[in-house]
Amino acid sequence: MNADELLKNLYDETMVGNAPAVLELTHAGLDAGLGPETLLFDSLIPALEEVGARFERGDWFVPEMLIAGRAMSGALDVLRPLLAQTGAESVGTFLMGTVKGDVHDIGKNLVNIMLEGAGFTVIDLGVQCPPEKFIAGIEEHKPDIVGMSAFLTTTMPMFKANINAIEKAGLRDSVIIMVGGAPVTQEYADACGADGYAADAATAVRRAKDLIAAKRRG
C-alpha cells in the first residue's frame, strides 16, 4: 500500500467509523514515514468535515457522527503527543463544560472531538459545572472560547448565571462565549448574552473559527 492508498483508506475508514482500522492505519502511516500532520490534514479532518456536511444535509444523523468521531478520537490519542512535538499551531483554546444541574455529555463530547479534529486545544470541564468552575478554568487556561452546553430546558438559565458570574469576575471581555444543546436556540443565546450559538457539532466548529478570526481582526 503506497502513501496515497493509505491516506485514502484512512479517510474511508474514518468516515464509516471503523475504529480498529483507523488506529491500525494511523500506526501504519507513521511507520511508513508519514507525518502526523499529513495524516490529520489529508485524511482525518477531511473525513470528519464530510461527515459534518452529510449531517447538515440530513443524509446522516447523530449516531453516524458519533461513530466517526469516536474512530477519529482513537487516532487523535496517538497523534496528539506527536503534533505537540512538531509544534503544530493550535487554532485556539476551547474551554467546554455542561452547566450545573445537567449531566448530559454526548453532544458536548461530540463537539469536543470535532473541535480537536479541526485543530483546537480542548479543555473539558465535564458535567454539572457551576459558575466557579468556569471562572477557575478561564483563569487557569486563558481560553479563546468558553463553550457551555445544556440539554434540559430547566438548566438553560445557567447560561445567564454563568455569563453574569464571568462578567463579575472581570473576565467577560477576554473570552468568546458559545452556548448550545438540544433545546437551545439562537434567540435564547442572544437573550442570555452569548457571543455565539451552534445547533450541531459541525456548525460549532465553523462558528468557533469565525468568532476567533473576527476577534483577532479586532
N, C-alpha and C positions, 0 to 999 in steps of 0.2 A: 504494500500500500504506500503510494507516494504522499507527499505532504498535502497536495490538493485533495486527494481522495480522503485522507484522514480528516481534514477540516470539513469536508462535505458530510462525511459520516457523523462527525461530532455535532454538526448543525442539525442533521436529520434526527439523531437520537435524542438531542435536547428537545426538539420540537415535540416528539411523542412521549417525552418524559421517561425514557429508559435509563434510570439512574445508574445501574451497574455498568451499562455500556458507555455512558458518559464519563464515568470515573476511569474506566479502562482506557478509553480513547484519550482522555486528558493525560494520563500517565504515559501512554504510548507516544503522544505528541511531544511531551517533554523529553522522553528518552531519545526521540528522533532528532532532537535539537531545535524544536520549535519553541520560541519564547512564550512565556505566559501571556504577554500582551497580544501576541498573534492568535493564540487560542481564544482569548477573551473577545478581541475586537473583530476577528474574522469568522468566528463560529458561534460562540455562546451568546454574545449580545445581539447579533442579527437574528438568532433563533428566537430569543425572548421578545424582541421587537415584533417579529412576525406573529408570535403567539398573541401579543397585545393587540396587534392590528386585527387579527381574526376575532378576538373577543369584542373589540369595538364594532366590528361589522355584524356581530351577532352570530357568526359562524361557529364560534367556540364559546364555552361557558367556564364558570369558576373552577370546576374540577380539572379541566384540561390545563388551565393556567397554573393551578396548584401543583399538578403532577410535573409539568415542565419546570416550574420554579424550584421544586424540590430536587429535581435532577441536576439543575444548574447549581444549586446550593452546595451539593457534594463536590462539584468541580471547583467552586469558589474556595472551599475549605483548603483544597490543595494549592490553588493559585495565589491566594491572598498573601501568605508569607513571602512568596517569590516576587510578587508585584511590589511588595514593600521594599524588598532588596533592590529592585531595579529603579526604585524612586519614581514609580508611575504616579503621575499627578492625579490627586483626588479632585473630583468635580466640586465637592463641597462636603461639609459635615451635616448630617441629618440626625437630630435627636428625636426619638419616637417613643410614644407611650399611649396605652389605653387609659382613659380617665378613671378617676376614683369611682368606685361603685360598679365598675364594669370589668368582667373577667374574659371578655371575648378577644381572641387574638389571631384568628385565622386571617382576617383581612389585613391586619397590621403586619403579620409575618409575611404575607404575600407582597405587600408594598415594600417591606424591607429587602426582600430578595431581589425585586425588580430594581430598587434603588442601588443596591450593591452591584448588581449586574451592569448598571449604567455608569458605574464608576464613583458612586458616592461612598463616603465613610459613614456607616450607620451605627449609632449608639441606641440600643433598645433598652428602655427603662422597664419594660414588661407591662403588666396589667395593674389595675387598681392604683393608679398613680395620683396622689394628692398634689395640690399646687406646690408644696415644699419640695417634692421630688423633682418636678420640672425645673424649679428655680435652682436647686443644687446641681442638676445636670447642666444647665446653661452656664453656671459659674465655673464648673469643672471643665467642661468640654469645649466651651466657646463655639457652639454650632452656628452654621449659617441659617439653618431652618429648624424649627421645632414643629413636629407633627403630633397632633392629638386625634385619637380615634375613639369613637363611641358607637356602640351597636344598639343601645337601648334609648328610646326617647326620654326615659327618666334620667339618664346620665348626661344627656346633651347640655343641660345648663352648666355642667362643669367646665365647658369650653370658656364661657364668660368668666366664671370664677377663677380659672387658671390665668386667663389673659389679664384680669384685674390685678391678680397677685404678682404677675410678672412685671406689670406696669409699676406697681407699688414698690417693687424691689429695684426699680430704676433700670430694668434690663430690656424693656419693650423695644427700644429703638435699635438694639444691637441684633435682634433676630427677626426673621420672617416667620410668621406663624401660619401653618396649614392645618385644616381640620378635615375629617372625613369619617365615613362609616355608613352603614346601610340606611338609617333614617335621615341622614344629614342632607341638606340642600344648599345651593348657592345662596339663596335668600337667608337661610339660617346662619351661614358662615359670615355673610355681610353684617347681619344683625348683631352677632357676638363680637365683631371687631377683628376677625381673622383676615390675613392677607390673601389667603388662597384656599381653594376647595377643589377636591377631585372626587369624581363618582366611582372611580375604579383605579386599580394599581397602575395600569398602563398610562392613564391620564395623569396620575400623581407624579410620575417621573418627568413627563413633559412639562407640567406646571412648575415643578420644583426647579427645573433647569431655567425656565423662562423667568421665574421670580428672582433667582440668583443673578442671572445676566442683567436684568433690569436694575437690580440694586447696585451691582458693581459698576454699571454705567453711571449711576448716581442720578 
